[in-house]
């Protein structure tokens, strides 16, 4: 059984190879949102893993770039 990641945890959906923040849990799924914003998606909790340090850094850069573009 997958462990429940807490709200705000940065994880990787190994099914889609996308990184996202845990926004919540709905039914059997974990709801994820990409760094910098965007549409949430549902992920299988058995198919997520914690982001590596490199992935976390990449996500932070994405967020900073988006914030700079938006002003």
N, CA, C and O atoms as a Tripos MOL2 file, in Angstrom:
@<TRIPOS>MOLECULE
protein
  284   283    71     0     0
PROTEIN
NO_CHARGES

@<TRIPOS>ATOM
      1 N           0.8460   -1.1870    0.0000 N.3       1 UNK1
      2 CA          0.0000    0.0000    0.0000 C.3       1 UNK1
      3 C           0.8880    1.2460    0.0000 C.2       1 UNK1
      4 O           1.9010    1.2930    0.6970 O.2       1 UNK1
      5 N           0.5040    2.2430   -0.7800 N.am      2 UNK2
      6 CA          1.2720    3.4880   -0.8740 C.3       2 UNK2
      7 C           1.0710    4.3250    0.3810 C.2       2 UNK2
      8 O           0.0030    4.3160    0.9920 O.2       2 UNK2
      9 N           2.1070    5.0380    0.7460 N.am      3 UNK3
     10 CA          1.9330    5.9430    1.8810 C.3       3 UNK3
     11 C           1.2940    7.2170    1.3540 C.2       3 UNK3
     12 O           1.4740    7.5760    0.1910 O.2       3 UNK3
     13 N           0.5570    7.8890    2.2020 N.am      4 UNK4
     14 CA         -0.1140    9.1220    1.8140 C.3       4 UNK4
     15 C           0.8530   10.2810    1.9660 C.2       4 UNK4
     16 O           1.3000   10.5930    3.0700 O.2       4 UNK4
     17 N           1.1690   10.9110    0.8550 N.am      5 UNK5
     18 CA          2.0300   12.0840    0.8840 C.3       5 UNK5
     19 C           1.2180   13.2680    1.3950 C.2       5 UNK5
     20 O           0.0350   13.4050    1.0850 O.2       5 UNK5
     21 N           1.8620   14.1140    2.1750 N.am      6 UNK6
     22 CA          1.1870   15.2630    2.7410 C.3       6 UNK6
     23 C           0.9630   16.3640    1.7190 C.2       6 UNK6
     24 O           1.6590   16.4490    0.7070 O.2       6 UNK6
     25 N          -0.0170   17.1990    2.0020 N.am      7 UNK7
     26 CA         -0.3070   18.3570    1.1590 C.3       7 UNK7
     27 C           0.9640   19.2000    1.0420 C.2       7 UNK7
     28 O           1.6310   19.4810    2.0380 O.2       7 UNK7
     29 N           1.2820   19.5920   -0.1760 N.am      8 UNK8
     30 CA          2.4630   20.4150   -0.4180 C.3       8 UNK8
     31 C           3.7240   19.6390   -0.7430 C.2       8 UNK8
     32 O           4.7260   20.2350   -1.1370 O.2       8 UNK8
     33 N           3.6990   18.3170   -0.5870 N.am      9 UNK9
     34 CA          4.8830   17.5080   -0.9100 C.3       9 UNK9
     35 C           5.1200   17.5450   -2.4180 C.2       9 UNK9
     36 O           4.1700   17.5150   -3.2010 O.2       9 UNK9
     37 N           6.3650   17.6100   -2.8130 N.am     10 UNK10
     38 CA          6.7320   17.5890   -4.2230 C.3      10 UNK10
     39 C           7.0550   16.1460   -4.5960 C.2      10 UNK10
     40 O           7.9590   15.5300   -4.0330 O.2      10 UNK10
     41 N           6.2910   15.6170   -5.5640 N.am     11 UNK11
     42 CA          6.4080   14.2150   -5.9370 C.3      11 UNK11
     43 C           6.4760   14.0740   -7.4540 C.2      11 UNK11
     44 O           6.2270   15.0260   -8.1940 O.2      11 UNK11
     45 N           6.8170   12.8740   -7.8980 N.am     12 UNK12
     46 CA          6.8360   12.5480   -9.3170 C.3      12 UNK12
     47 C           5.7970   11.4680   -9.5660 C.2      12 UNK12
     48 O           5.7690   10.4450   -8.8810 O.2      12 UNK12
     49 N           4.9460   11.7050  -10.5520 N.am     13 UNK13
     50 CA          3.9860   10.7090  -11.0160 C.3      13 UNK13
     51 C           4.7420    9.8370  -12.0210 C.2      13 UNK13
     52 O           5.0030   10.2700  -13.1430 O.2      13 UNK13
     53 N           5.0880    8.6300  -11.6300 N.am     14 UNK14
     54 CA          5.9210    7.7790  -12.4740 C.3      14 UNK14
     55 C           5.1670    7.2500  -13.6960 C.2      14 UNK14
     56 O           5.7890    6.7580  -14.6380 O.2      14 UNK14
     57 N           3.8460    7.3450  -13.6920 N.am     15 UNK15
     58 CA          3.0650    6.9290  -14.8540 C.3      15 UNK15
     59 C           3.2640    7.9030  -16.0120 C.2      15 UNK15
     60 O           3.3880    7.4980  -17.1680 O.2      15 UNK15
     61 N           3.2930    9.2100  -15.6770 N.am     16 UNK16
     62 CA          3.4180   10.2480  -16.7090 C.3      16 UNK16
     63 C           4.8000   10.8940  -16.7110 C.2      16 UNK16
     64 O           5.1300   11.6540  -17.6210 O.2      16 UNK16
     65 N           5.6080   10.5940  -15.6930 N.am     17 UNK17
     66 CA          6.9250   11.1950  -15.5090 C.3      17 UNK17
     67 C           6.8350   12.7100  -15.3260 C.2      17 UNK17
     68 O           7.7280   13.4500  -15.7380 O.2      17 UNK17
     69 N           5.7330   13.1630  -14.6970 N.am     18 UNK18
     70 CA          5.5390   14.5850  -14.4060 C.3      18 UNK18
     71 C           5.7330   14.8300  -12.9140 C.2      18 UNK18
     72 O           5.4370   13.9740  -12.0800 O.2      18 UNK18
     73 N           6.2400   16.0210  -12.6020 N.am     19 UNK19
     74 CA          6.4480   16.4080  -11.2220 C.3      19 UNK19
     75 C           5.2920   17.3070  -10.7900 C.2      19 UNK19
     76 O           4.7750   18.0890  -11.5870 O.2      19 UNK19
     77 N           4.8940   17.1920   -9.5400 N.am     20 UNK20
     78 CA          3.8000   18.0290   -9.0600 C.3      20 UNK20
     79 C           3.7370   18.0860   -7.5520 C.2      20 UNK20
     80 O           4.2920   17.2460   -6.8430 O.2      20 UNK20
     81 N           3.0400   19.1090   -7.0860 N.am     21 UNK21
     82 CA          2.7770   19.2720   -5.6560 C.3      21 UNK21
     83 C           1.4910   18.5520   -5.3080 C.2      21 UNK21
     84 O           0.5140   18.6200   -6.0540 O.2      21 UNK21
     85 N           1.4850   17.8620   -4.1760 N.am     22 UNK22
     86 CA          0.2690   17.2090   -3.6970 C.3      22 UNK22
     87 C          -0.6790   18.3090   -3.2230 C.2      22 UNK22
     88 O          -0.3570   19.0890   -2.3270 O.2      22 UNK22
     89 N          -1.8670   18.3490   -3.8570 N.am     23 UNK23
     90 CA         -2.8790   19.3500   -3.5230 C.3      23 UNK23
     91 C          -3.9910   18.7570   -2.6650 C.2      23 UNK23
     92 O          -4.7090   19.4810   -1.9750 O.2      23 UNK23
     93 N          -4.1240   17.4450   -2.7120 N.am     24 UNK24
     94 CA         -5.1730   16.8020   -1.9440 C.3      24 UNK24
     95 C          -5.3150   15.3510   -2.3450 C.2      24 UNK24
     96 O          -4.5440   14.8170   -3.1420 O.2      24 UNK24
     97 N          -6.3250   14.7350   -1.7670 N.am     25 UNK25
     98 CA         -6.6270   13.3360   -2.0440 C.3      25 UNK25
     99 C          -8.1190   13.2550   -2.3410 C.2      25 UNK25
    100 O          -8.9390   13.7490   -1.5680 O.2      25 UNK25
    101 N          -8.4630   12.6380   -3.4540 N.am     26 UNK26
    102 CA         -9.8650   12.4920   -3.8470 C.3      26 UNK26
    103 C         -10.1090   11.0260   -4.1850 C.2      26 UNK26
    104 O          -9.5660   10.4980   -5.1550 O.2      26 UNK26
    105 N         -10.9240   10.3880   -3.3800 N.am     27 UNK27
    106 CA        -11.1650    8.9730   -3.5960 C.3      27 UNK27
    107 C          -9.8580    8.2170   -3.5400 C.2      27 UNK27
    108 O          -9.0840    8.3890   -2.5980 O.2      27 UNK27
    109 N          -9.5970    7.3810   -4.5330 N.am     28 UNK28
    110 CA         -8.3660    6.5920   -4.5180 C.3      28 UNK28
    111 C          -7.1560    7.3380   -5.1010 C.2      28 UNK28
    112 O          -6.0700    6.7660   -5.1890 O.2      28 UNK28
    113 N          -7.3270    8.5930   -5.4950 N.am     29 UNK29
    114 CA         -6.2680    9.3090   -6.2020 C.3      29 UNK29
    115 C          -5.6210   10.3990   -5.3650 C.2      29 UNK29
    116 O          -6.1920   10.8930   -4.3930 O.2      29 UNK29
    117 N          -4.4070   10.7580   -5.7770 N.am     30 UNK30
    118 CA         -3.6960   11.9100   -5.2400 C.3      30 UNK30
    119 C          -3.8060   12.9920   -6.3010 C.2      30 UNK30
    120 O          -3.5350   12.7420   -7.4750 O.2      30 UNK30
    121 N          -4.1990   14.1820   -5.8980 N.am     31 UNK31
    122 CA         -4.3180   15.2890   -6.8430 C.3      31 UNK31
    123 C          -3.0100   16.0720   -6.8410 C.2      31 UNK31
    124 O          -2.5260   16.4990   -5.7930 O.2      31 UNK31
    125 N          -2.4450   16.2540   -8.0440 N.am     32 UNK32
    126 CA         -1.1600   16.9260   -8.2000 C.3      32 UNK32
    127 C          -1.3120   18.1540   -9.0770 C.2      32 UNK32
    128 O          -2.1400   18.1810   -9.9870 O.2      32 UNK32
    129 N          -0.4970   19.1840   -8.7960 N.am     33 UNK33
    130 CA         -0.4570   20.3970   -9.6080 C.3      33 UNK33
    131 C           0.9880   20.6690   -9.9860 C.2      33 UNK33
    132 O           1.8760   20.5780   -9.1380 O.2      33 UNK33
    133 N           1.2390   21.0020  -11.2530 N.am     34 UNK34
    134 CA          2.6210   21.2250  -11.6810 C.3      34 UNK34
    135 C           3.2320   22.4660  -11.0360 C.2      34 UNK34
    136 O           2.5090   23.4010  -10.6910 O.2      34 UNK34
    137 N           4.5500   22.4860  -10.8700 N.am     35 UNK35
    138 CA          5.2320   23.6630  -10.3420 C.3      35 UNK35
    139 C           4.9580   24.8650  -11.2450 C.2      35 UNK35
    140 O           4.9600   24.7430  -12.4700 O.2      35 UNK35
    141 N           4.7280   25.9950  -10.6480 N.am     36 UNK36
    142 CA          4.4450   27.1960  -11.4200 C.3      36 UNK36
    143 C           2.9850   27.3430  -11.7760 C.2      36 UNK36
    144 O           2.5990   28.3250  -12.4100 O.2      36 UNK36
    145 N           2.1630   26.3820  -11.3790 N.am     37 UNK37
    146 CA          0.7340   26.4570  -11.6490 C.3      37 UNK37
    147 C           0.3280   25.6190  -12.8400 C.2      37 UNK37
    148 O           1.1650   25.0400  -13.5330 O.2      37 UNK37
    149 N          -0.9410   25.5660  -13.0590 N.am     38 UNK38
    150 CA         -1.4720   24.7730  -14.1630 C.3      38 UNK38
    151 C          -2.5720   23.8590  -13.6830 C.2      38 UNK38
    152 O          -2.9970   23.9150  -12.5290 O.2      38 UNK38
    153 N          -3.0200   23.0290  -14.5800 N.am     39 UNK39
    154 CA         -4.1390   22.1380  -14.3010 C.3      39 UNK39
    155 C          -3.7080   20.9610  -13.4330 C.2      39 UNK39
    156 O          -2.6910   20.3170  -13.6870 O.2      39 UNK39
    157 N          -4.5070   20.6990  -12.4070 N.am     40 UNK40
    158 CA         -4.2640   19.5350  -11.5490 C.3      40 UNK40
    159 C          -4.5900   18.2590  -12.3160 C.2      40 UNK40
    160 O          -5.3790   18.2630  -13.2610 O.2      40 UNK40
    161 N          -3.9650   17.1760  -11.8870 N.am     41 UNK41
    162 CA         -4.3120   15.8670  -12.4310 C.3      41 UNK41
    163 C          -4.3550   14.8590  -11.3020 C.2      41 UNK41
    164 O          -3.7640   15.0640  -10.2420 O.2      41 UNK41
    165 N          -5.0530   13.7800  -11.5410 N.am     42 UNK42
    166 CA         -5.1720   12.6970  -10.5700 C.3      42 UNK42
    167 C          -4.1000   11.6610  -10.8440 C.2      42 UNK42
    168 O          -3.8800   11.2680  -11.9890 O.2      42 UNK42
    169 N          -3.4400   11.2250   -9.7920 N.am     43 UNK43
    170 CA         -2.3850   10.2210   -9.9210 C.3      43 UNK43
    171 C          -2.6900    9.0450   -8.9970 C.2      43 UNK43
    172 O          -3.2840    9.2020   -7.9300 O.2      43 UNK43
    173 N          -2.2750    7.8970   -9.4290 N.am     44 UNK44
    174 CA         -2.3850    6.6850   -8.6220 C.3      44 UNK44
    175 C          -1.3600    6.7930   -7.4900 C.2      44 UNK44
    176 O          -0.1720    6.9690   -7.7620 O.2      44 UNK44
    177 N          -1.7830    6.6930   -6.2430 N.am     45 UNK45
    178 CA         -0.8250    6.8210   -5.1370 C.3      45 UNK45
    179 C           0.2840    5.7690   -5.1610 C.2      45 UNK45
    180 O           1.3520    5.9870   -4.5880 O.2      45 UNK45
    181 N           0.0440    4.6330   -5.8180 N.am     46 UNK46
    182 CA          1.0830    3.6110   -5.9320 C.3      46 UNK46
    183 C           2.1250    3.9710   -6.9930 C.2      46 UNK46
    184 O           3.1580    3.3110   -7.1010 O.2      46 UNK46
    185 N           1.8490    5.0260   -7.7800 N.am     47 UNK47
    186 CA          2.7400    5.4020   -8.8810 C.3      47 UNK47
    187 C           3.4280    6.7430   -8.6220 C.2      47 UNK47
    188 O           3.9190    7.3770   -9.5570 O.2      47 UNK47
    189 N           3.4660    7.1790   -7.3600 N.am     48 UNK48
    190 CA          4.1780    8.4200   -7.0730 C.3      48 UNK48
    191 C           5.3730    8.1320   -6.1690 C.2      48 UNK48
    192 O           5.3790    7.1890   -5.3780 O.2      48 UNK48
    193 N           6.3780    8.9830   -6.3220 N.am     49 UNK49
    194 CA          7.5660    8.8850   -5.4640 C.3      49 UNK49
    195 C           7.9900   10.3020   -5.1260 C.2      49 UNK49
    196 O           7.6180   11.2570   -5.8090 O.2      49 UNK49
    197 N           8.7770   10.4290   -4.0580 N.am     50 UNK50
    198 CA          9.2990   11.7360   -3.6910 C.3      50 UNK50
    199 C          10.2430   12.2370   -4.7710 C.2      50 UNK50
    200 O          10.9660   11.4560   -5.3910 O.2      50 UNK50
    201 N          10.2310   13.5430   -4.9900 N.am     51 UNK51
    202 CA         11.1270   14.1530   -5.9680 C.3      51 UNK51
    203 C          12.5580   14.1330   -5.4280 C.2      51 UNK51
    204 O          12.7860   14.2760   -4.2270 O.2      51 UNK51
    205 N          13.5080   13.9520   -6.3330 N.am     52 UNK52
    206 CA         14.9240   14.0150   -5.9610 C.3      52 UNK52
    207 C          15.3240   15.4700   -5.7530 C.2      52 UNK52
    208 O          14.5710   16.3770   -6.1100 O.2      52 UNK52
    209 N          16.5010   15.7010   -5.1800 N.am     53 UNK53
    210 CA         16.9840   17.0650   -4.9790 C.3      53 UNK53
    211 C          17.0760   17.8180   -6.3070 C.2      53 UNK53
    212 O          16.7470   19.0030   -6.3700 O.2      53 UNK53
    213 N          17.5140   17.1480   -7.3520 N.am     54 UNK54
    214 CA         17.6170   17.7680   -8.6780 C.3      54 UNK54
    215 C          16.2420   18.1550   -9.2020 C.2      54 UNK54
    216 O          16.0740   19.2330   -9.7710 O.2      54 UNK54
    217 N          15.2710   17.2910   -9.0160 N.am     55 UNK55
    218 CA         13.9080   17.5810   -9.4660 C.3      55 UNK55
    219 C          13.2950   18.7320   -8.6790 C.2      55 UNK55
    220 O          12.5640   19.5490   -9.2390 O.2      55 UNK55
    221 N          13.5880   18.8000   -7.3900 N.am     56 UNK56
    222 CA         13.1020   19.9060   -6.5650 C.3      56 UNK56
    223 C          13.7010   21.2220   -7.0590 C.2      56 UNK56
    224 O          12.9870   22.2160   -7.1910 O.2      56 UNK56
    225 N          14.9900   21.2360   -7.3290 N.am     57 UNK57
    226 CA         15.6500   22.4420   -7.8260 C.3      57 UNK57
    227 C          15.0450   22.8650   -9.1640 C.2      57 UNK57
    228 O          14.7710   24.0470   -9.3730 O.2      57 UNK57
    229 N          14.8370   21.9300  -10.0540 N.am     58 UNK58
    230 CA         14.2380   22.2230  -11.3600 C.3      58 UNK58
    231 C          12.8390   22.8300  -11.1840 C.2      58 UNK58
    232 O          12.4720   23.7690  -11.8900 O.2      58 UNK58
    233 N          12.0650   22.2900  -10.2410 N.am     59 UNK59
    234 CA         10.7200   22.8100   -9.9870 C.3      59 UNK59
    235 C          10.7810   24.2410   -9.4560 C.2      59 UNK59
    236 O           9.9720   25.0800   -9.8510 O.2      59 UNK59
    237 N          11.7200   24.5230   -8.5760 N.am     60 UNK60
    238 CA         11.8630   25.8830   -8.0280 C.3      60 UNK60
    239 C          12.2280   26.8830   -9.1260 C.2      60 UNK60
    240 O          11.7170   28.0030   -9.1430 O.2      60 UNK60
    241 N          13.1070   26.4800  -10.0350 N.am     61 UNK61
    242 CA         13.4870   27.3510  -11.1510 C.3      61 UNK61
    243 C          12.2710   27.6050  -12.0390 C.2      61 UNK61
    244 O          12.0550   28.7340  -12.4800 O.2      61 UNK61
    245 N          11.4850   26.5820  -12.3030 N.am     62 UNK62
    246 CA         10.2630   26.7370  -13.0930 C.3      62 UNK62
    247 C           9.3320   27.7460  -12.4450 C.2      62 UNK62
    248 O           8.7730   28.6040  -13.1300 O.2      62 UNK62
    249 N           9.1580   27.6550  -11.1350 N.am     63 UNK63
    250 CA          8.2820   28.5750  -10.4120 C.3      63 UNK63
    251 C           8.8090   30.0070  -10.4800 C.2      63 UNK63
    252 O           8.0370   30.9430  -10.6900 O.2      63 UNK63
    253 N          10.1090   30.1820  -10.3040 N.am     64 UNK64
    254 CA         10.6960   31.5220  -10.3450 C.3      64 UNK64
    255 C          10.5710   32.1160  -11.7540 C.2      64 UNK64
    256 O          10.2480   33.2950  -11.8970 O.2      64 UNK64
    257 N          10.8150   31.3320  -12.7650 N.am     65 UNK65
    258 CA         10.6750   31.8170  -14.1400 C.3      65 UNK65
    259 C           9.2530   32.2400  -14.4460 C.2      65 UNK65
    260 O           9.0320   33.2730  -15.0780 O.2      65 UNK65
    261 N           8.2960   31.4580  -14.0080 N.am     66 UNK66
    262 CA          6.8770   31.8040  -14.2440 C.3      66 UNK66
    263 C           6.5180   33.0820  -13.5060 C.2      66 UNK66
    264 O           5.8390   33.9470  -14.0600 O.2      66 UNK66
    265 N           6.9640   33.2130  -12.2650 N.am     67 UNK67
    266 CA          6.6630   34.4190  -11.4800 C.3      67 UNK67
    267 C           7.2710   35.6580  -12.1390 C.2      67 UNK67
    268 O           6.6600   36.7260  -12.1460 O.2      67 UNK67
    269 N           8.4610   35.5120  -12.6850 N.am     68 UNK68
    270 CA          9.1270   36.6370  -13.3490 C.3      68 UNK68
    271 C           8.3630   37.0390  -14.6160 C.2      68 UNK68
    272 O           8.2130   38.2290  -14.8970 O.2      68 UNK68
    273 N           7.8810   36.0580  -15.3780 N.am     69 UNK69
    274 CA          7.1270   36.3470  -16.5960 C.3      69 UNK69
    275 C           5.8050   37.0410  -16.2850 C.2      69 UNK69
    276 O           5.3670   37.9180  -17.0300 O.2      69 UNK69
    277 N           5.1730   36.6450  -15.1810 N.am     70 UNK70
    278 CA          3.8730   37.2050  -14.8220 C.3      70 UNK70
    279 C           3.9760   38.5470  -14.1150 C.2      70 UNK70
    280 O           2.9870   39.2650  -13.9680 O.2      70 UNK70
    281 N           5.1880   38.8750  -13.6790 N.am     71 UNK71
    282 CA          5.4140   40.1670  -13.0370 C.3      71 UNK71
    283 C           5.1400   40.1080  -11.6150 C.2      71 UNK71
    284 O           5.2790   41.1120  -10.9170 O.2      71 UNK71
@<TRIPOS>BOND
     1     1     2 1
     2     2     3 1
     3     3     4 2
     4     3     5 am
     5     5     6 1
     6     6     7 1
     7     7     8 2
     8     7     9 am
     9     9    10 1
    10    10    11 1
    11    11    12 2
    12    11    13 am
    13    13    14 1
    14    14    15 1
    15    15    16 2
    16    15    17 am
    17    17    18 1
    18    18    19 1
    19    19    20 2
    20    19    21 am
    21    21    22 1
    22    22    23 1
    23    23    24 2
    24    23    25 am
    25    25    26 1
    26    26    27 1
    27    27    28 2
    28    27    29 am
    29    29    30 1
    30    30    31 1
    31    31    32 2
    32    31    33 am
    33    33    34 1
    34    34    35 1
    35    35    36 2
    36    35    37 am
    37    37    38 1
    38    38    39 1
    39    39    40 2
    40    39    41 am
    41    41    42 1
    42    42    43 1
    43    43    44 2
    44    43    45 am
    45    45    46 1
    46    46    47 1
    47    47    48 2
    48    47    49 am
    49    49    50 1
    50    50    51 1
    51    51    52 2
    52    51    53 am
    53    53    54 1
    54    54    55 1
    55    55    56 2
    56    55    57 am
    57    57    58 1
    58    58    59 1
    59    59    60 2
    60    59    61 am
    61    61    62 1
    62    62    63 1
    63    63    64 2
    64    63    65 am
    65    65    66 1
    66    66    67 1
    67    67    68 2
    68    67    69 am
    69    69    70 1
    70    70    71 1
    71    71    72 2
    72    71    73 am
    73    73    74 1
    74    74    75 1
    75    75    76 2
    76    75    77 am
    77    77    78 1
    78    78    79 1
    79    79    80 2
    80    79    81 am
    81    81    82 1
    82    82    83 1
    83    83    84 2
    84    83    85 am
    85    85    86 1
    86    86    87 1
    87    87    88 2
    88    87    89 am
    89    89    90 1
    90    90    91 1
    91    91    92 2
    92    91    93 am
    93    93    94 1
    94    94    95 1
    95    95    96 2
    96    95    97 am
    97    97    98 1
    98    98    99 1
    99    99   100 2
   100    99   101 am
   101   101   102 1
   102   102   103 1
   103   103   104 2
   104   103   105 am
   105   105   106 1
   106   106   107 1
   107   107   108 2
   108   107   109 am
   109   109   110 1
   110   110   111 1
   111   111   112 2
   112   111   113 am
   113   113   114 1
   114   114   115 1
   115   115   116 2
   116   115   117 am
   117   117   118 1
   118   118   119 1
   119   119   120 2
   120   119   121 am
   121   121   122 1
   122   122   123 1
   123   123   124 2
   124   123   125 am
   125   125   126 1
   126   126   127 1
   127   127   128 2
   128   127   129 am
   129   129   130 1
   130   130   131 1
   131   131   132 2
   132   131   133 am
   133   133   134 1
   134   134   135 1
   135   135   136 2
   136   135   137 am
   137   137   138 1
   138   138   139 1
   139   139   140 2
   140   139   141 am
   141   141   142 1
   142   142   143 1
   143   143   144 2
   144   143   145 am
   145   145   146 1
   146   146   147 1
   147   147   148 2
   148   147   149 am
   149   149   150 1
   150   150   151 1
   151   151   152 2
   152   151   153 am
   153   153   154 1
   154   154   155 1
   155   155   156 2
   156   155   157 am
   157   157   158 1
   158   158   159 1
   159   159   160 2
   160   159   161 am
   161   161   162 1
   162   162   163 1
   163   163   164 2
   164   163   165 am
   165   165   166 1
   166   166   167 1
   167   167   168 2
   168   167   169 am
   169   169   170 1
   170   170   171 1
   171   171   172 2
   172   171   173 am
   173   173   174 1
   174   174   175 1
   175   175   176 2
   176   175   177 am
   177   177   178 1
   178   178   179 1
   179   179   180 2
   180   179   181 am
   181   181   182 1
   182   182   183 1
   183   183   184 2
   184   183   185 am
   185   185   186 1
   186   186   187 1
   187   187   188 2
   188   187   189 am
   189   189   190 1
   190   190   191 1
   191   191   192 2
   192   191   193 am
   193   193   194 1
   194   194   195 1
   195   195   196 2
   196   195   197 am
   197   197   198 1
   198   198   199 1
   199   199   200 2
   200   199   201 am
   201   201   202 1
   202   202   203 1
   203   203   204 2
   204   203   205 am
   205   205   206 1
   206   206   207 1
   207   207   208 2
   208   207   209 am
   209   209   210 1
   210   210   211 1
   211   211   212 2
   212   211   213 am
   213   213   214 1
   214   214   215 1
   215   215   216 2
   216   215   217 am
   217   217   218 1
   218   218   219 1
   219   219   220 2
   220   219   221 am
   221   221   222 1
   222   222   223 1
   223   223   224 2
   224   223   225 am
   225   225   226 1
   226   226   227 1
   227   227   228 2
   228   227   229 am
   229   229   230 1
   230   230   231 1
   231   231   232 2
   232   231   233 am
   233   233   234 1
   234   234   235 1
   235   235   236 2
   236   235   237 am
   237   237   238 1
   238   238   239 1
   239   239   240 2
   240   239   241 am
   241   241   242 1
   242   242   243 1
   243   243   244 2
   244   243   245 am
   245   245   246 1
   246   246   247 1
   247   247   248 2
   248   247   249 am
   249   249   250 1
   250   250   251 1
   251   251   252 2
   252   251   253 am
   253   253   254 1
   254   254   255 1
   255   255   256 2
   256   255   257 am
   257   257   258 1
   258   258   259 1
   259   259   260 2
   260   259   261 am
   261   261   262 1
   262   262   263 1
   263   263   264 2
   264   263   265 am
   265   265   266 1
   266   266   267 1
   267   267   268 2
   268   267   269 am
   269   269   270 1
   270   270   271 1
   271   271   272 2
   272   271   273 am
   273   273   274 1
   274   274   275 1
   275   275   276 2
   276   275   277 am
   277   277   278 1
   278   278   279 1
   279   279   280 2
   280   279   281 am
   281   281   282 1
   282   282   283 1
   283   283   284 2
@<TRIPOS>SUBSTRUCTURE
     1 UNK1         2 RESIDUE 1 A UNK
     2 UNK2         6 RESIDUE 1 A UNK
     3 UNK3        10 RESIDUE 1 A UNK
     4 UNK4        14 RESIDUE 1 A UNK
     5 UNK5        18 RESIDUE 1 A UNK
     6 UNK6        22 RESIDUE 1 A UNK
     7 UNK7        26 RESIDUE 1 A UNK
     8 UNK8        30 RESIDUE 1 A UNK
     9 UNK9        34 RESIDUE 1 A UNK
    10 UNK10       38 RESIDUE 1 A UNK
    11 UNK11       42 RESIDUE 1 A UNK
    12 UNK12       46 RESIDUE 1 A UNK
    13 UNK13       50 RESIDUE 1 A UNK
    14 UNK14       54 RESIDUE 1 A UNK
    15 UNK15       58 RESIDUE 1 A UNK
    16 UNK16       62 RESIDUE 1 A UNK
    17 UNK17       66 RESIDUE 1 A UNK
    18 UNK18       70 RESIDUE 1 A UNK
    19 UNK19       74 RESIDUE 1 A UNK
    20 UNK20       78 RESIDUE 1 A UNK
    21 UNK21       82 RESIDUE 1 A UNK
    22 UNK22       86 RESIDUE 1 A UNK
    23 UNK23       90 RESIDUE 1 A UNK
    24 UNK24       94 RESIDUE 1 A UNK
    25 UNK25       98 RESIDUE 1 A UNK
    26 UNK26      102 RESIDUE 1 A UNK
    27 UNK27      106 RESIDUE 1 A UNK
    28 UNK28      110 RESIDUE 1 A UNK
    29 UNK29      114 RESIDUE 1 A UNK
    30 UNK30      118 RESIDUE 1 A UNK
    31 UNK31      122 RESIDUE 1 A UNK
    32 UNK32      126 RESIDUE 1 A UNK
    33 UNK33      130 RESIDUE 1 A UNK
    34 UNK34      134 RESIDUE 1 A UNK
    35 UNK35      138 RESIDUE 1 A UNK
    36 UNK36      142 RESIDUE 1 A UNK
    37 UNK37      146 RESIDUE 1 A UNK
    38 UNK38      150 RESIDUE 1 A UNK
    39 UNK39      154 RESIDUE 1 A UNK
    40 UNK40      158 RESIDUE 1 A UNK
    41 UNK41      162 RESIDUE 1 A UNK
    42 UNK42      166 RESIDUE 1 A UNK
    43 UNK43      170 RESIDUE 1 A UNK
    44 UNK44      174 RESIDUE 1 A UNK
    45 UNK45      178 RESIDUE 1 A UNK
    46 UNK46      182 RESIDUE 1 A UNK
    47 UNK47      186 RESIDUE 1 A UNK
    48 UNK48      190 RESIDUE 1 A UNK
    49 UNK49      194 RESIDUE 1 A UNK
    50 UNK50      198 RESIDUE 1 A UNK
    51 UNK51      202 RESIDUE 1 A UNK
    52 UNK52      206 RESIDUE 1 A UNK
    53 UNK53      210 RESIDUE 1 A UNK
    54 UNK54      214 RESIDUE 1 A UNK
    55 UNK55      218 RESIDUE 1 A UNK
    56 UNK56      222 RESIDUE 1 A UNK
    57 UNK57      226 RESIDUE 1 A UNK
    58 UNK58      230 RESIDUE 1 A UNK
    59 UNK59      234 RESIDUE 1 A UNK
    60 UNK60      238 RESIDUE 1 A UNK
    61 UNK61      242 RESIDUE 1 A UNK
    62 UNK62      246 RESIDUE 1 A UNK
    63 UNK63      250 RESIDUE 1 A UNK
    64 UNK64      254 RESIDUE 1 A UNK
    65 UNK65      258 RESIDUE 1 A UNK
    66 UNK66      262 RESIDUE 1 A UNK
    67 UNK67      266 RESIDUE 1 A UNK
    68 UNK68      270 RESIDUE 1 A UNK
    69 UNK69      274 RESIDUE 1 A UNK
    70 UNK70      278 RESIDUE 1 A UNK
    71 UNK71      282 RESIDUE 1 A UNK
